[in-house]
Amino acid sequence: MADHRAALAAYERASALAAGHHADLDPAARLMHAHAWVGGGAPAFADALSRHRAALQSSLAHALHALALLVVRHGGPAPAVPALTTSVTTLAPVPGRFQGIDPNAMTALVTSLGQVAHTLPVAGARLAAELSGHGLSPEPGHALGRIATWTSAQSDDLRRRLHRIRETVPGLSPPPGFAASLPSGLAAYGLFGAHATDPVGAERLLARVGAGDEEAVTRLLSVQEGATDAGLAARVAAWWATLSAAARERLVTLPRFGLLNGLPASVRDRANRHWLAEQRTRLERDLETATTDLGRLADPGLLGGWERIAARLRRLDLIEAELHPAPGHPAPLLLAFDVTGQGRLVVSWGDPDRADITVTSVSGLTSGLDAAHGDLERSRALWQQASYYSGIQSIASITWLGYDAPQLDPGLMDPAKSVAFASAAAEGGKALASFNDGLHAAHNPSSTARTVVIGHSYGSLTTGRAAVLRPGRFADDVILIGSPGVGVDHARQLGVRAEHVWVGEAGNDPVAALGRFGSDPGDASFGGRHMPVGRDVFTSAHSSYWQPYSVSLQNMGRIINGQYDKIVHPPPLNTQPQLLMPELGDSTER
């Protein structure tokens, strides 16, 4: 009888310990369930927390079952072992693309883990003593000690990281009455960085970049172009956010640094303008040397080098001319450029990091640095039209000439460059997906910000390739203009909801009638939504979509703002065929 009572008393003490500690990790688990969507290391940490929480509850249950059996062996009635498993289910979060998180929630997470780390070792020691004192294995108590050790390590690491973030990131400690928001990328790769996988070695490369290593910048840009790591831009953003002011100032002068996606737009602009000025100085020096050598040696072989240098200087002149502020528009930001090869140019009218709505325009055949003026004009027209409808919302309109678009040159015979093949779009799609990652990573936290991508002509195929690489997070709306196909047979295959894939085709647009790359987006079977655009003469229909006051430009402005119920339709035209305006269908637009 004495043995039975002693065993029962031990069981009751252990049961009290279990009642007081089986839910210790529940508050932290609830917080992680609500915030694991940020990605990066957060899901891995949430999984590890879930495993330790399950181990905590199973260890306590194992101890109670062992003591209950001891009571029975000593002649006592079997105690009713309580269920120790709990549920931490919360409403599934539906975050926006630019959604931030409450830093106070992360403080609560750290505090909760710290409390467990403080109290659980004592509970584990007491449980081990109860078990061993009755000849049972103390392993459940030791397991609690190991869980406490893990929890303490996580609490210390997260506290240190959160403290550093609060010190370096402005706005996370606002005055009373004001809300703060922690960028999701910073949470993903800053706060939970210890748990983030790094398949491309980005952390190591970023550390080298921080030390001023130009070759590391080149390697990061190569990884960026491949678009294999969707979290790279967020990792760059988190890394930048926690650098000291002195380190940031030094890095802005590093060649090609401003090309890294994930950096703030203002930083990219400053770094790229600095690099542009450095290139001008170097090229002017090289041109002077080449001119001297050409005159002194009279060697025709030197002429090619001279012309190459002069051509790059002309491209720098073009970029600088386009960067002059346009009346009535925000100052342009130089997000990327390259004067070698076919050239690159990415310019934003409006700050995409702060804009309520960002629209990126992707051009196709014959687009490039040398012909950038027309594309920049279109982006300015989009900014003006969208801003006219936006009310108090701010707009950023981006010209993205970030790939080698097909040209009307001997490259037409090369499948890797020809407009007749999808190779150029596949490579461009990778670069566009990475660029879009950067827009999301660098944007100030917002629950309402929107992003729209417009692909024109072959650029719509490039847009389609990019969307497929980032399903569910590419854009709020995709607009396909004069598209020969986007590489898929149905709009939903783009990873964007079909009702947010818009197709605009002028009735006389010969390119839109091709349907070469997958199903014709203009066909009803494609599943996209029709955007009324009107029509123009056959010879200019393909480039008519941005004409001032046109139905197509108005409707793009409406869609950019999410004002789908205000889309307008063109007035009916003469239904009889007209010279240079042949009917391509039963209606005046498709």
C-alpha positions in Angstrom: 0.0 0.0 0.0 2.8 2.4 0.9 4.5 1.7 -2.5 1.2 2.3 -4.3 0.6 5.6 -2.5 4.2 6.8 -3.2 3.9 5.9 -6.8 0.5 7.7 -7.0 2.0 10.8 -5.3 4.9 10.8 -7.8 2.3 10.5 -10.7 0.3 13.5 -9.3 3.4 15.6 -9.0 4.5 14.7 -12.6 0.9 15.4 -13.8 1.1 18.9 -12.3 4.4 19.5 -14.1 2.8 18.3 -17.3 -0.2 20.5 -16.9 2.0 23.5 -16.3 4.4 23.0 -19.2 2.9 20.9 -22.0 1.7 24.1 -23.7 4.9 26.1 -23.1 5.7 26.4 -26.8 2.2 27.0 -28.0 2.4 30.8 -27.9 5.6 30.7 -30.0 4.0 28.2 -32.4 1.0 30.4 -32.9 3.1 33.3 -33.7 5.2 31.3 -36.3 2.0 29.9 -37.8 0.9 33.4 -38.5 4.2 34.6 -39.9 5.9 31.7 -41.6 4.6 33.1 -44.9 7.5 35.5 -45.0 9.7 32.7 -46.3 13.5 32.5 -46.0 14.4 30.8 -42.8 10.9 31.3 -41.2 9.3 28.1 -42.4 12.4 26.0 -41.3 12.3 27.6 -37.9 8.6 27.0 -37.7 9.1 23.4 -38.5 11.9 23.0 -35.9 9.7 24.7 -33.3 6.8 22.3 -34.2 9.1 19.3 -33.7 10.4 20.5 -30.3 6.8 21.3 -29.3 5.7 17.8 -30.2 8.8 16.3 -28.4 7.9 18.3 -25.3 4.3 17.0 -25.2 5.3 13.4 -26.0 8.0 13.4 -23.3 5.6 14.5 -20.7 3.0 12.0 -21.9 5.6 9.2 -21.8 6.6 10.1 -18.2 2.9 10.1 -17.1 2.2 6.7 -18.7 5.3 5.2 -17.1 4.3 6.4 -13.6 0.7 5.3 -14.2 1.9 1.8 -15.0 4.0 1.9 -11.8 0.9 2.7 -9.8 -0.9 -0.3 -11.3 2.1 -2.6 -10.7 2.0 -1.6 -7.0 -1.7 -2.5 -6.7 -3.3 0.9 -7.2 -6.1 1.9 -9.7 -4.9 3.1 -13.1 -4.8 6.9 -13.1 -6.5 8.7 -16.0 -3.7 10.1 -18.1 -4.8 13.4 -19.6 -4.4 14.3 -23.2 -1.4 16.6 -23.6 -1.6 17.4 -27.2 -2.9 20.9 -28.1 -3.9 22.7 -31.3 -2.4 26.0 -32.4 -4.4 26.4 -35.5 -5.0 30.0 -36.4 -6.6 31.7 -39.4 -4.4 31.1 -42.4 -2.7 34.4 -43.3 -3.3 35.8 -46.8 -0.4 38.3 -47.1 0.0 40.8 -49.9 3.1 41.0 -52.1 4.5 43.9 -50.1 3.1 42.9 -46.7 5.2 43.5 -43.6 4.9 42.1 -40.1 4.5 43.7 -36.7 7.9 43.8 -35.0 6.1 43.6 -31.7 5.0 40.2 -32.6 8.6 39.1 -33.1 9.4 40.7 -29.7 6.6 38.6 -28.2 8.1 35.5 -29.9 11.5 36.2 -28.4 10.0 36.8 -24.9 8.0 33.7 -25.1 10.9 31.5 -26.0 13.0 33.2 -23.3 10.4 32.4 -20.6 10.4 28.7 -21.7 14.2 28.6 -21.6 14.1 29.9 -18.1 11.4 27.6 -16.6 11.7 24.3 -18.5 15.1 23.2 -17.2 13.8 23.2 -13.7 10.7 21.2 -14.7 12.9 18.7 -16.6 15.2 18.2 -13.6 12.2 17.6 -11.3 10.6 15.2 -13.7 13.9 13.2 -14.1 14.2 13.0 -10.3 10.6 11.7 -9.9 11.3 9.0 -12.5 14.7 7.9 -11.4 13.5 7.9 -7.7 11.1 5.1 -8.6 13.5 3.1 -10.7 12.2 4.5 -14.0 14.2 5.9 -16.9 14.8 9.7 -16.4 15.0 10.2 -20.2 11.7 12.2 -20.5 13.1 14.7 -18.0 16.4 14.9 -19.9 14.5 15.4 -23.1 12.9 18.5 -21.5 16.4 19.8 -20.7 17.5 19.4 -24.3 14.4 21.2 -25.5 15.1 24.0 -23.0 18.7 24.2 -24.4 17.4 24.5 -27.9 14.8 27.1 -26.9 17.4 29.2 -25.1 19.7 29.2 -28.1 16.9 30.3 -30.4 15.8 33.0 -28.0 19.3 34.4 -27.7 19.9 34.3 -31.5 16.6 35.9 -32.3 17.0 38.6 -29.6 20.4 39.5 -30.9 19.2 39.7 -34.5 16.0 41.7 -33.6 18.1 44.1 -31.6 20.4 44.7 -34.5 17.5 45.2 -36.9 15.9 47.7 -34.6 19.1 49.6 -34.3 19.8 49.8 -38.1 16.3 49.9 -39.7 14.5 53.2 -39.3 10.8 53.3 -38.3 10.8 50.1 -36.3 10.6 52.0 -33.0 7.9 54.6 -33.7 6.5 57.0 -31.2 3.3 55.9 -29.3 0.2 55.8 -31.5 2.2 54.9 -34.7 2.4 51.4 -36.1 5.7 49.9 -37.3 6.1 47.2 -39.9 9.1 44.9 -40.4 9.8 44.1 -44.1 9.0 40.5 -44.8 12.4 39.9 -46.5 14.2 41.3 -43.5 12.3 38.9 -41.3 12.9 36.0 -43.7 16.7 36.5 -44.0 17.6 38.8 -41.2 15.6 37.6 -38.2 15.3 34.0 -39.2 18.5 34.0 -41.2 20.1 31.2 -39.2 17.5 28.8 -40.5 17.6 29.9 -44.2 19.0 27.6 -46.8 21.6 29.1 -49.1 21.8 27.0 -52.3 23.9 29.6 -54.2 26.2 30.7 -51.4 24.8 34.2 -51.4 25.7 34.9 -47.8 29.3 34.2 -48.4 29.2 36.4 -51.6 27.5 39.2 -49.8 30.1 39.1 -47.1 32.8 39.5 -49.8 30.8 42.3 -51.4 30.7 44.1 -48.0 34.5 43.9 -48.0 34.6 45.6 -51.4 35.2 42.5 -53.6 34.2 43.4 -57.2 34.4 39.8 -58.4 31.8 38.8 -55.8 29.5 41.4 -57.3 30.0 39.8 -60.7 29.2 36.4 -59.3 26.1 37.6 -57.5 24.9 39.2 -60.7 25.4 35.9 -62.6 23.3 34.1 -60.0 20.7 36.9 -60.2 20.4 36.5 -64.0 19.7 32.8 -63.6 16.7 33.4 -61.3 17.2 30.0 -59.6 17.0 31.5 -56.1 13.7 33.3 -55.7 14.9 34.6 -52.3 18.1 36.2 -53.4 16.7 39.7 -53.7 15.1 39.5 -50.3 18.5 38.3 -48.9 20.2 41.3 -50.5 17.6 43.6 -49.0 18.0 42.1 -45.5 21.8 42.3 -45.8 21.7 45.9 -46.9 19.3 46.9 -44.1 21.6 45.8 -41.4 24.8 47.5 -42.7 26.3 50.5 -41.0 26.0 53.9 -42.6 29.7 53.9 -43.3 29.6 50.6 -45.0 26.7 51.7 -47.2 28.5 54.8 -48.2 31.5 52.9 -49.3 29.6 50.3 -51.3 27.8 52.8 -53.4 31.1 53.5 -55.2 31.7 49.8 -56.0 31.4 49.1 -59.8 28.1 47.5 -60.9 26.9 47.4 -57.3 23.7 49.3 -58.3 22.7 46.4 -60.5 21.8 44.1 -57.5 18.1 43.5 -57.2 16.8 44.0 -53.7 18.7 47.2 -53.0 16.6 50.3 -52.4 15.8 52.2 -55.7 17.4 55.4 -54.4 20.6 53.5 -53.7 20.6 51.8 -57.1 20.2 55.2 -58.8 23.0 56.8 -56.8 25.4 53.8 -57.4 24.6 53.6 -61.1 25.0 57.3 -61.7 28.4 57.1 -60.0 29.4 54.1 -62.1 28.2 55.8 -65.2 30.4 58.8 -64.5 33.4 56.5 -63.8 32.8 54.7 -67.1 32.6 58.0 -69.0 36.0 59.1 -67.5 37.6 55.7 -68.4 36.1 55.6 -71.9 37.1 59.2 -72.7 40.7 58.3 -71.6 40.6 55.2 -73.7 39.3 57.1 -76.7 42.0 59.7 -76.4 44.6 56.9 -76.3 43.0 55.1 -79.3 42.9 58.3 -81.3 46.5 59.0 -80.7 47.5 55.4 -81.6 45.4 55.5 -84.7 46.9 58.8 -85.9 50.5 57.7 -85.0 50.4 54.2 -86.3 47.9 54.6 -89.2 46.8 51.0 -88.6 43.3 50.3 -89.9 43.1 47.4 -87.4 42.9 50.0 -84.6 39.8 51.6 -86.1 37.4 48.9 -84.8 38.6 49.5 -81.2 38.1 53.3 -81.6 34.6 52.8 -83.0 33.7 50.5 -80.2 34.8 53.0 -77.5 33.0 55.9 -79.3 29.8 53.8 -79.6 29.8 53.2 -75.8 30.3 56.9 -75.2 27.4 57.7 -77.4 25.3 55.3 -75.4 26.3 57.1 -72.2 25.3 60.3 -73.8 21.9 58.8 -74.6 21.4 57.6 -71.0 22.3 60.9 -69.5 20.0 62.7 -71.9 17.1 60.5 -71.0 17.7 61.0 -67.3 16.9 64.7 -67.5 13.7 65.3 -65.5 10.6 65.6 -67.6 8.1 68.4 -66.8 5.2 67.1 -64.8 6.8 63.8 -64.0 8.8 62.6 -61.0 12.6 62.5 -61.3 13.8 59.4 -63.1 15.7 56.7 -61.2 18.4 54.8 -63.0 17.9 51.2 -61.8 20.3 49.4 -64.2 22.3 50.0 -67.4 25.0 48.4 -69.5 26.6 49.9 -72.6 28.3 46.7 -73.7 26.7 44.2 -76.2 23.2 45.0 -77.1 22.9 47.2 -74.0 20.6 47.4 -71.0 18.5 50.2 -69.5 16.0 50.2 -66.6 14.5 53.5 -65.6 11.7 54.2 -63.2 9.5 57.3 -63.2 8.6 57.4 -59.5 10.1 55.6 -56.6 9.0 51.9 -56.8 10.0 51.4 -53.1 7.4 53.8 -51.9 4.8 53.8 -54.7 1.3 52.5 -54.1 1.3 51.0 -57.6 4.3 49.9 -59.7 3.9 49.1 -63.4 6.8 47.5 -65.3 6.8 47.7 -69.1 8.6 45.0 -71.1 9.2 45.6 -74.8 9.9 43.1 -77.6 11.3 43.1 -81.2 13.9 45.9 -81.9 13.8 47.2 -78.4 17.1 48.0 -76.6 19.3 50.7 -75.4 19.9 52.3 -78.7 16.2 52.7 -79.3 15.2 53.4 -75.7 13.7 56.8 -76.2 10.4 55.4 -77.5 10.0 52.9 -74.7 10.8 55.6 -72.1 8.1 57.8 -73.7 5.6 55.0 -73.3 6.4 54.6 -69.6 6.0 58.3 -69.1 2.7 58.2 -70.9 1.6 55.3 -68.6 2.7 57.2 -65.5 0.7 60.2 -66.6 -2.4 58.2 -67.5 -2.3 56.0 -64.4 -1.7 59.0 -62.1 -4.6 60.8 -63.7 -6.9 58.1 -62.4 -5.0 57.2 -59.2 -6.3 60.0 -56.8 -4.0 60.1 -53.8 -2.1 56.9 -54.7 1.4 57.2 -56.1 2.6 55.5 -59.3 6.0 54.3 -60.4 6.3 53.4 -64.1 9.3 51.4 -65.1 10.9 50.9 -68.5 12.6 47.5 -68.4 15.1 46.9 -71.2 16.9 44.2 -69.2 17.4 41.5 -71.9 18.6 41.0 -75.4 15.4 41.4 -77.3 15.4 40.1 -80.9 16.6 42.6 -83.5 16.1 43.0 -87.3 19.7 42.1 -88.0 21.7 39.0 -89.0 20.8 37.5 -85.6 17.4 36.6 -87.1 19.1 33.5 -88.4 20.3 32.5 -84.9 17.7 30.6 -82.9 19.1 32.0 -79.7 18.4 35.6 -80.9 15.6 35.3 -83.5 12.1 36.6 -83.0 10.9 33.3 -84.5 12.1 31.4 -81.4 11.5 31.6 -77.7 15.2 31.4 -76.6 15.7 35.2 -76.1 12.4 35.3 -74.1 13.5 32.4 -71.9 16.7 34.2 -70.9 14.9 37.5 -70.6 12.2 35.9 -68.4 14.8 34.9 -65.9 16.1 38.4 -65.7 12.6 39.9 -65.4 11.6 37.4 -62.7 14.7 38.4 -60.7 14.1 42.1 -61.2 10.5 41.7 -60.0 11.8 39.8 -56.9 13.9 42.9 -56.2 10.9 45.2 -56.5 9.0 43.2 -53.9 12.1 42.9 -51.6 12.9 46.6 -51.6 9.4 48.0 -51.2 8.4 49.6 -48.0 5.9 47.3 -46.1 2.4 47.8 -47.3 -0.8 45.8 -47.2 -2.3 47.7 -50.2 0.5 48.2 -52.7 0.1 46.7 -56.2 2.3 45.6 -59.0 1.4 45.3 -62.7 3.5 44.0 -65.6 2.8 45.0 -69.2 4.3 42.9 -72.0 4.2 44.2 -75.6 4.8 42.1 -78.7 7.7 39.6 -78.1 8.0 41.2 -74.6 4.7 39.5 -73.7 6.4 36.2 -74.3 9.3 37.3 -72.0 6.6 38.4 -69.4 5.0 35.0 -69.7 8.2 33.2 -69.1 8.9 35.3 -66.0 5.4 34.8 -64.6 5.8 31.0 -64.9 9.0 31.2 -62.8 7.3 33.0 -60.0 3.8 31.5 -59.8 1.4 33.3 -57.4 3.8 36.1 -56.6 4.7 37.7 -59.9 2.1 40.5 -60.2 -1.4 41.5 -59.3 -2.3 42.1 -63.0 -0.5 41.1 -66.2 -1.4 43.0 -69.4 -0.5 41.4 -72.7 -0.5 43.9 -75.6 -0.2 42.8 -79.3 1.0 39.4 -78.1 2.1 36.6 -80.5 1.7 34.1 -77.5 3.1 33.8 -74.1 4.3 30.2 -74.1 1.3 28.7 -72.4 -2.1 27.5 -73.6 -4.2 29.0 -70.8 -4.0 32.2 -68.7 -4.0 30.2 -65.4 -0.8 28.5 -66.4 1.0 31.8 -65.9 0.6 31.5 -62.2 -1.6 34.6 -62.1 -5.4 34.3 -61.6 -6.9 34.2 -65.1 -9.3 37.1 -64.3 -6.2 39.3 -63.8 -4.6 38.4 -67.1 -5.6 41.1 -69.6 -5.3 40.8 -73.4 -5.3 43.8 -75.7 -5.2 43.3 -79.4 -5.9 46.0 -82.0 -8.0 44.5 -84.8 -5.4 45.2 -87.4 -2.3 44.2 -85.4 -0.5 41.6 -87.5 1.7 40.3 -84.6 -1.3 39.7 -82.4 -2.8 37.5 -85.1 0.2 35.1 -85.1 -0.4 33.0 -82.0 3.0 31.5 -82.6 4.0 30.8 -79.0 1.3 28.7 -77.5 -2.4 29.5 -77.8 -3.4 32.9 -79.1 -4.0 35.0 -76.0 -6.8 36.8 -78.0 -8.8 33.6 -78.3 -11.6 33.0 -75.7 -10.1 29.6 -75.1 -7.0 31.2 -73.5 -9.1 32.3 -70.6 -7.8 35.9 -70.2 -9.9 39.0 -69.9 -10.4 41.2 -73.0 -9.1 44.7 -72.7 -10.8 47.0 -75.3 -8.2 48.9 -77.4 -9.8 50.0 -80.7 -8.0 49.7 -84.0 -5.6 51.5 -86.3 -4.3 51.1 -89.8 -2.5 47.9 -90.5 0.9 49.6 -90.8 0.8 51.2 -87.3 -1.6 49.1 -85.3 1.1 47.2 -83.5 2.6 50.3 -82.0 -0.6 52.3 -81.5 -1.5 51.3 -78.0 0.1 54.2 -76.2 -1.3 57.0 -78.4 -2.5 60.0 -76.3 -6.3 59.8 -75.3 -6.6 56.3 -76.9 -8.9 53.8 -75.5 -6.0 51.4 -75.0 -4.0 53.9 -72.9 -7.0 54.8 -70.9 -7.8 51.2 -70.1 -4.2 50.4 -69.2 -4.4 53.3 -66.7 -7.6 51.9 -65.3 -6.3 48.3 -64.9 -3.1 49.6 -63.3 -5.2 51.2 -60.7 -7.4 48.1 -60.3 -10.4 50.1 -61.5 -11.8 47.2 -63.6 -15.4 48.5 -63.5 -14.3 51.7 -65.3 -12.9 50.2 -68.4 -14.2 51.9 -71.5 -15.0 50.7 -75.0 -14.2 52.4 -78.3 -17.0 53.8 -80.4 -18.3 51.5 -83.2 -16.6 52.0 -86.6 -17.9 51.4 -90.1 -18.3 47.6 -90.3 -17.3 47.7 -94.0 -13.7 46.8 -94.8 -11.5 49.8 -95.3 -8.4 50.3 -97.3 -5.4 49.3 -95.1 -7.9 48.3 -92.4 -9.1 44.8 -93.4 -11.4 43.0 -91.1 -9.6 40.3 -89.2 -12.7 39.0 -87.5 -16.4 39.6 -86.9 -15.7 42.7 -84.7 -13.5 45.7 -85.0 -11.3 44.4 -82.2 -10.4 41.0 -80.9 
